[in-house]
Amino acid sequence: IWTAITLNSEESTLVTPEFIGEKLLSYGGEDSAEYQIKVLGRFPSALDGYLLTGVDCEKAVRFTPNLTDGQWGWVAACDVGNGRDKSVVNICKVSLDQPESRKVISHQIIEMSAEIDPIDFAYEINKIVEPYLNQNIQVVIDGDGVGFATVRTARELGLPVHEIRWGQPVFKKSDKARFINKRAYSHIMMRNAIKTSRLKIDPSQLTKEQLSRLPVHLNEAGQWVICSKKEMQEKHNIRSPDRSDTYCFMFLVNPEAPEETTSMEDDFQD
């Protein structure tokens, strides 16, 4: 007794090509679930699944985003382990663009033992970023849970710390309609950067495995939700994506251009 109709924005005379292009970019392409639902007006071909594929990650190792002199800055993203997960410091060159068009190039990634104390980790971060301090490096640390002690100690050491609390909601009203929290927002920004060749990752197989095993879905309100770490472990048997998280942090901070010319130009260093 029902006649099913599809309202496709691509076919509407009320929609401009510029609008379609904008949505293709922000939603992650025509194959993304969000684009298929909100623009094409149909059920997505794959509503539940993983954020990225192994092929996406292999390509991301070979990307060469172009950074304009004076328009990028150093960011050290630090993920604090909790005794089971590794502690990671990921130093990247990050363009000064807004997150939607930001470029990121991995420069050096350091993975530490899961047993390192959160306070001791702050001292290790201090030693690692010391050569970059005169380059306006931004130090990003996840402040939830055990990360609180790392943030506090790093600040006492005088480091320019930006604390990540990505369980909190996003700020913009338009973003609140799309993302359940900052964690979901940063993951989608990271995904879009890889899909559009703006993010060069390190060549580690572990990094590629983590990035290609990130369960994601759209909830009933059409918001992106990233599977919790507890659910990753219990439902999907996936360990905490420590390296992957640090790439997401790059889209939650505002980098600053270095004041001096740096000689640290060789990417990637392990």
C-alpha angles and dihedrals in degrees: 000000000000130000111209116215131185121215104205114189091203089066097044120109088211093064123079125218087240090060091050091049091050092051092046088057099042096041095047103251138307093293093060119106092231093055093046092051102039101033108022092038096223141108110278120250090232117017096169123041144086128325096230138012129232088250091056090053095047089053091047090062090060099044118118107196113193114238117197116227111260092013100089138058142196120265125185109198113197126195113194117220122219102211094282100050127060122251111234136191115196118186115197141169106240127190119234091239124119113273092259091064102021122139122213131189120187112231107169135354125192123190119196136195118285088233096064112120115243091238092048088049089060090056090049090051089052091054093046097050096039093098089054100047093097087052095066093251115185115221113210119194130176104239099193119109115339090001090079091077091049092051093049094048093045090054091049087055089056099251119153095245125187108193118218118214098171096169087075122095121262118259106231118078091224090053093048088062090057106034131048091209145338091281091061091043094053093046092053091046089051092048092050091049090055093044090053097043095251098119124066112193130197116269096243114131088218091059092050092048092051095047092049094051104059111126112215138170144168115249127219091277093054093253124141114247125189114210112256118250090243091054091045089058100040101036104027102023090233121148121226110290095229098160092042091052092057092058089052090053088064089074095053099059137064109232122211126221115251115257093217136040109264129214092205095100105130112107128218113034123170 
